């Protein structure tokens, strides 16, 4: 007696859009890179069993308290953010502490963009990221779910030199 063949569930773009949720993330006191990886994970939809790499099947993410995000080491003084005016000699550089003071949403947006696929799919995904410098957001009508981000990696199965 043979077993029936397994079928792989194929997700269409319409089904992926219907299954979208809204998440609220508070990044106050979290390190920028660790928070950005988890936000990118939600935006991509990798937390869902129906994840499809070539489709936009992720959720919307609302990031609060962007100006209270932390940078490790001396990155606050040494990390530079660059932009160009497309004119000769038009390269502008701004340190991280100045970016956090002027445009804290741009710091998070750039960190998350670096973790998304580049191209048409990435440009669609990044539009689902809503970043606000304070604790208020105008998306209450979407009934977002509060999501707690992990602060550190779990050390399951690691001894770290202890025998």
QUIPECOR-V446343 format. One record per run of one state. SS is the DSSP state (2 for helix, 1 for strand, 0 for the rest). FROM is the first residue (numbers start at 1). LEN is the number of residues. If there is no record, write none. Layout:
ss=SS from=FROM len=LEN
ss=SS from=FROM len=LEN
This chain:
ss=0 from=1 len=12
ss=2 from=13 len=6
ss=0 from=19 len=3
ss=1 from=22 len=5
ss=0 from=27 len=4
ss=1 from=31 len=1
ss=2 from=32 len=13
ss=0 from=45 len=15
ss=1 from=60 len=5
ss=0 from=65 len=1
ss=2 from=66 len=3
ss=0 from=69 len=1
ss=1 from=70 len=1
ss=0 from=71 len=4
ss=2 from=75 len=4
ss=0 from=79 len=1
ss=1 from=80 len=5
ss=0 from=85 len=6
ss=1 from=91 len=5
ss=2 from=96 len=7
ss=0 from=103 len=1
ss=2 from=104 len=10
ss=0 from=114 len=6
ss=2 from=120 len=7
ss=0 from=127 len=2
ss=1 from=129 len=3
ss=0 from=132 len=8
ss=2 from=140 len=3
ss=0 from=143 len=2
ss=1 from=145 len=3
ss=0 from=148 len=16
